[in-house]
Amino acid sequence: SIELAVGSDRYDDNTFRDGGWRYVRGLPVSVMPDGYRDYITCSAGEWSVAKNVYAAMRTGWFSCRTACYLAAGRPAVVQDTGWTKTLPSDAGCLAFDTEDEAAAKLDAILADYGRHREAAYDFAREHLAADRVLPPMLEAIGNLAS
């Protein structure tokens, strides 16, 4: 089942429970690195909806939380904010635009969870690891300074 990590105190606990959701308050699990790591590694994966401005503007925004899930070998189904222009969305990290697409991508991960877990880690290693990302970024910055 899907669990919501809720970052707002605006909602009363019964709001989620009455709707049939499992939930946890986000702050207690994210305030300390060990708790955040443990929450992610005990999760099967991430499903995430971006703020409307990121999706509407197609900025390519990609969450650092999603990067943490992927690096932990946990698949992610995340709203496409334009990030699929430069990153793949085929295994491990799947993009969606509509509710129906999100449900289909979640089903695809569940149907072949082991492959998607492995692909999630590979995605993080190939596209998000510091030793892959920083050298070209630092080179570009250096070229701008010249």
C-alpha positions as CSV (number, residue, x, y, z in Angstrom):
1,S,0.0,0.0,0.0
2,I,1.0,3.6,-0.5
3,E,2.0,5.7,2.5
4,L,1.9,9.5,2.5
5,A,4.6,11.4,4.2
6,V,2.8,14.6,5.1
7,G,4.8,17.7,5.6
8,S,2.0,20.0,6.8
9,D,0.2,20.3,10.1
10,R,-2.9,21.8,8.4
11,Y,-4.5,18.3,8.2
12,D,-5.9,16.5,11.1
13,D,-4.9,12.8,11.4
14,N,-8.4,11.7,10.6
15,T,-8.3,13.4,7.2
16,F,-6.0,10.7,5.9
17,R,-7.3,7.8,8.0
18,D,-10.9,8.4,6.9
19,G,-9.7,8.4,3.3
20,G,-8.1,5.0,3.7
21,W,-4.5,6.3,3.5
22,R,-1.5,5.2,5.5
23,Y,0.5,8.2,6.5
24,V,3.3,9.5,8.6
25,R,4.3,13.0,9.6
26,G,7.2,14.0,7.3
27,L,9.2,16.1,9.8
28,P,10.0,13.4,12.3
29,V,11.3,11.0,9.6
30,S,13.3,13.7,7.8
31,V,14.8,15.9,10.6
32,M,17.8,13.6,11.2
33,P,19.9,11.9,8.5
34,D,19.6,8.4,10.0
35,G,15.8,8.6,10.3
36,Y,15.5,9.8,6.7
37,R,17.8,7.1,5.4
38,D,15.9,4.4,7.4
39,Y,12.6,5.7,6.1
40,I,13.8,5.5,2.5
41,T,15.4,2.1,2.8
42,C,12.3,0.6,4.5
43,S,10.2,1.9,1.6
44,A,9.5,-0.1,-1.5
45,G,9.9,3.1,-3.6
46,E,8.7,6.6,-4.2
47,W,5.6,8.0,-5.9
48,S,5.8,11.8,-6.2
49,V,3.7,14.6,-7.6
50,A,5.6,17.8,-8.4
51,K,4.5,21.3,-7.5
52,N,2.3,22.6,-10.3
53,V,4.7,25.3,-11.3
54,Y,7.5,22.8,-12.1
55,A,5.2,20.6,-14.2
56,A,3.5,23.5,-15.9
57,M,6.8,25.3,-16.8
58,R,8.5,22.0,-17.8
59,T,11.6,23.2,-16.0
60,G,13.2,19.7,-15.8
61,W,13.0,19.9,-12.0
62,F,14.0,16.7,-10.3
63,S,13.8,16.1,-6.5
64,C,16.8,15.4,-4.4
65,R,14.5,13.1,-2.4
66,T,14.0,11.1,-5.6
67,A,17.7,10.9,-6.0
68,C,18.0,9.4,-2.5
69,Y,15.4,6.8,-3.3
70,L,17.1,5.8,-6.5
71,A,20.6,5.7,-4.8
72,A,19.1,3.4,-2.2
73,G,17.9,1.1,-5.0
74,R,14.3,2.0,-4.6
75,P,12.3,2.6,-7.8
76,A,10.6,6.0,-8.3
77,V,7.4,7.0,-10.2
78,V,7.6,10.7,-10.5
79,Q,5.7,13.4,-12.4
80,D,7.5,14.5,-15.5
81,T,8.5,18.2,-15.2
82,G,10.5,18.0,-18.4
83,W,13.3,15.9,-16.9
84,T,12.7,13.2,-19.5
85,K,14.3,15.5,-22.1
86,T,17.7,14.6,-20.6
87,L,17.2,11.6,-18.5
88,P,15.7,8.2,-19.4
89,S,12.3,7.0,-18.1
90,D,12.4,3.3,-18.8
91,A,13.3,1.3,-15.7
92,G,13.9,2.2,-12.1
93,C,12.7,5.8,-12.6
94,L,9.5,6.2,-14.4
95,A,7.8,9.5,-15.4
96,F,4.1,10.2,-15.6
97,D,1.8,13.1,-16.6
98,T,-1.6,11.8,-15.8
99,E,-3.2,9.8,-12.9
100,D,-3.8,6.9,-15.2
101,E,-0.1,6.9,-16.3
102,A,1.0,7.0,-12.7
103,A,-1.1,3.9,-11.9
104,A,0.2,2.1,-14.9
105,K,3.8,2.9,-14.0
106,L,3.2,1.7,-10.4
107,D,1.8,-1.5,-11.7
108,A,4.8,-2.0,-14.1
109,I,7.2,-1.7,-11.2
110,L,5.2,-4.1,-9.0
111,A,5.1,-6.6,-12.0
112,D,9.0,-6.7,-12.1
113,Y,10.1,-5.2,-8.8
114,G,13.6,-6.8,-8.7
115,R,14.5,-5.4,-12.2
116,H,13.3,-2.0,-11.2
117,R,15.2,-2.0,-7.9
118,E,18.4,-2.8,-9.7
119,A,17.6,-0.3,-12.5
120,A,16.9,2.4,-9.8
121,Y,20.4,2.1,-8.4
122,D,21.9,2.0,-11.9
123,F,20.0,5.2,-12.8
124,A,21.4,7.0,-9.7
125,R,24.9,5.7,-10.4
126,E,24.9,6.7,-14.1
127,H,23.1,10.0,-14.0
128,L,23.3,11.4,-10.4
129,A,26.5,10.3,-8.8
130,A,28.9,13.1,-7.8
131,D,31.8,11.6,-9.7
132,R,29.7,11.7,-12.9
133,V,28.0,15.0,-12.4
134,L,30.5,17.3,-10.8
135,P,33.5,17.1,-13.3
136,P,31.6,18.3,-16.3
137,M,29.8,20.9,-14.2
138,L,33.1,22.3,-12.8
139,E,34.6,22.3,-16.3
140,A,31.7,24.3,-17.6
141,I,32.0,26.8,-14.7
142,G,35.7,27.0,-15.4
143,N,35.1,27.7,-19.0
144,L,32.6,30.5,-18.1
145,A,35.2,32.1,-15.9
146,S,37.8,32.3,-18.7
